[in-house]
Amino acid sequence: MSRSGVITFKGNPMTLEGDELTVGGPAPDFTLHFAGNGLETLTLADLKGKPTIISVVPSLDTPTCAIQTKRFNQELAAMGDSINAVTVSRDLPFAQKRFCGAEDINMKTASDYQTHDFGRDYGLTIAELKLLARAVVLLDADGKVVYTQIVPEVAEEPDYDAALAELKKLV
């Protein structure tokens, strides 16, 4: 399924692939990859047991994505180990790791570069660009979707305050 009229990129209408997430429903399972001790996997099961914020960006190599990742990293630091914080993009895991090292980012980054299943299953793949839309997804400790925001203009930042307020309710 594809959805039109949800987002624009620099004013141009874009199409999202996949169904919109349902707040209150279970989060779709996924397998993402990150550069740790080699190439490692991150799944939904790895995140269960704690509230989770998933910050989704098109590419860490762009200014708005870098700002979003740095802002969430800074804001979430005070919550420590009480939450899971993950930034997801289609950047290669090694590029994500390099970005985090250069920018002193402590939150986990994970990539949907291999299968693109995360983007499709979470309804966040931009059909025309094959990149992920800018979004924020919050999951409770059981993996249930409790909040979503798809940013209407991909070049703009998410509503940090709204996402953080919802996350604090889960901690």
C-alpha positions as CSV (number, residue, x, y, z in Angstrom):
1,M,0.0,0.0,0.0
2,S,1.2,3.5,-0.6
3,R,0.0,6.8,0.8
4,S,0.0,10.2,-0.8
5,G,-0.5,13.6,0.8
6,V,1.3,12.8,4.1
7,I,4.7,14.4,3.4
8,T,6.5,16.8,1.2
9,F,10.3,17.0,0.6
10,K,11.3,20.6,0.0
11,G,7.7,21.4,-0.9
12,N,7.4,18.5,-3.4
13,P,4.7,15.9,-2.6
14,M,6.1,12.5,-1.8
15,T,4.5,9.0,-1.5
16,L,5.0,6.8,1.6
17,E,5.2,3.0,1.1
18,G,3.5,0.8,3.7
19,D,0.6,1.2,6.1
20,E,0.6,3.8,8.8
21,L,1.4,2.5,12.3
22,T,-1.6,2.2,14.6
23,V,-1.2,3.8,18.1
24,G,-2.2,1.1,20.6
25,G,-1.2,-1.7,18.3
26,P,1.9,-3.9,18.4
27,A,5.0,-2.5,16.7
28,P,6.1,-4.5,13.7
29,D,9.1,-6.7,14.2
30,F,12.3,-5.6,12.4
31,T,15.9,-6.5,11.9
32,L,18.2,-3.5,11.7
33,H,22.0,-3.5,11.5
34,F,24.6,-1.5,13.4
35,A,28.4,-1.3,13.6
36,G,29.5,-2.7,16.9
37,N,32.0,-5.5,17.1
38,G,31.6,-6.0,13.4
39,L,28.1,-5.9,11.9
40,E,25.5,-6.7,14.5
41,T,21.7,-6.9,14.4
42,L,19.0,-5.0,16.4
43,T,15.5,-6.4,16.6
44,L,12.3,-5.4,18.3
45,A,12.9,-8.2,20.9
46,D,16.1,-6.5,21.9
47,L,14.2,-3.3,22.9
48,K,11.4,-4.9,24.9
49,G,11.5,-4.4,28.6
50,K,12.0,-0.6,28.5
51,P,10.2,2.3,26.8
52,T,11.8,3.0,23.4
53,I,12.1,6.1,21.3
54,I,12.9,5.5,17.7
55,S,14.1,8.7,15.9
56,V,13.9,8.1,12.2
57,V,15.9,10.3,9.7
58,P,16.6,10.1,6.0
59,S,20.4,10.5,6.3
60,L,22.7,11.5,9.1
61,D,24.9,13.3,6.5
62,T,22.3,16.1,6.2
63,P,22.0,19.1,8.6
64,T,18.4,18.5,9.8
65,C,19.1,14.9,10.5
66,A,22.2,15.7,12.4
67,I,20.4,18.3,14.4
68,Q,17.6,15.9,15.2
69,T,20.0,13.2,16.3
70,K,22.1,15.6,18.5
71,R,19.0,17.1,20.1
72,F,17.5,13.7,21.1
73,N,20.9,12.5,22.2
74,Q,21.2,15.5,24.5
75,E,17.6,15.5,25.8
76,L,17.6,11.7,26.5
77,A,20.9,11.6,28.3
78,A,19.2,12.4,31.6
79,M,17.0,9.3,31.3
80,G,20.1,7.0,31.1
81,D,19.4,3.3,31.1
82,S,15.7,3.7,31.9
83,I,14.9,3.9,28.1
84,N,16.1,2.6,24.8
85,A,17.0,5.4,22.3
86,V,17.6,4.5,18.7
87,T,18.1,6.6,15.5
88,V,17.2,4.7,12.4
89,S,18.3,5.7,8.8
90,R,19.4,4.0,5.6
91,D,23.0,5.2,6.1
92,L,25.5,2.3,6.2
93,P,26.2,1.2,9.7
94,F,29.8,2.2,9.4
95,A,28.9,5.7,8.4
96,Q,26.5,5.9,11.3
97,K,29.2,4.8,13.7
98,R,31.6,7.4,12.3
99,F,29.0,10.2,12.6
100,C,28.3,9.2,16.3
101,G,32.0,9.2,17.1
102,A,32.6,12.6,15.4
103,E,29.5,14.2,17.1
104,D,29.8,12.5,20.5
105,I,26.5,10.7,20.1
106,N,25.7,8.0,22.7
107,M,22.3,6.8,21.5
108,K,22.3,3.7,19.3
109,T,22.1,4.1,15.6
110,A,20.8,1.3,13.3
111,S,20.4,1.0,9.6
112,D,17.6,-0.3,7.4
113,Y,19.9,-0.5,4.4
114,Q,19.7,-4.3,3.8
115,T,16.1,-5.2,3.4
116,H,14.2,-1.9,3.8
117,D,11.6,-3.9,5.8
118,F,11.6,-1.4,8.7
119,G,10.7,1.4,6.3
120,R,7.9,-0.5,4.6
121,D,6.5,-2.1,7.8
122,Y,6.5,1.2,9.7
123,G,5.1,3.0,6.7
124,L,8.1,5.4,6.4
125,T,9.8,4.6,3.1
126,I,9.6,7.6,0.7
127,A,8.8,5.8,-2.6
128,E,10.5,8.4,-4.8
129,L,13.7,8.6,-2.8
130,K,14.0,5.1,-1.3
131,L,15.0,6.9,2.0
132,L,13.1,7.0,5.3
133,A,10.8,9.8,6.1
134,R,11.5,11.9,9.2
135,A,9.5,10.5,12.1
136,V,9.4,9.7,15.8
137,V,7.9,6.4,17.1
138,L,7.5,5.6,20.8
139,L,7.0,2.1,22.1
140,D,6.1,1.0,25.6
141,A,8.1,-1.7,27.4
142,D,6.0,-4.4,25.7
143,G,6.6,-3.1,22.2
144,K,3.2,-1.4,21.8
145,V,3.1,1.8,19.7
146,V,2.1,4.6,22.0
147,Y,3.0,7.7,19.9
148,T,4.0,8.5,16.3
149,Q,4.8,11.6,14.4
150,I,5.6,11.7,10.8
151,V,7.0,15.2,10.1
152,P,4.9,16.6,7.2
153,E,7.9,18.4,5.6
154,V,10.9,16.1,5.5
155,A,13.3,19.1,5.7
156,E,11.9,20.3,9.0
157,E,12.5,19.0,12.5
158,P,10.1,16.9,14.6
159,D,8.1,18.2,17.6
160,Y,10.7,17.3,20.2
161,D,8.6,18.6,23.2
162,A,5.6,16.5,22.3
163,A,7.7,13.3,21.8
164,L,9.7,13.8,25.0
165,A,6.5,14.6,27.0
166,E,5.0,11.3,25.9
167,L,8.2,9.4,26.6
168,K,8.4,10.8,30.1
169,K,4.9,9.3,30.8
170,L,6.3,5.9,30.1
171,V,9.3,6.1,32.5
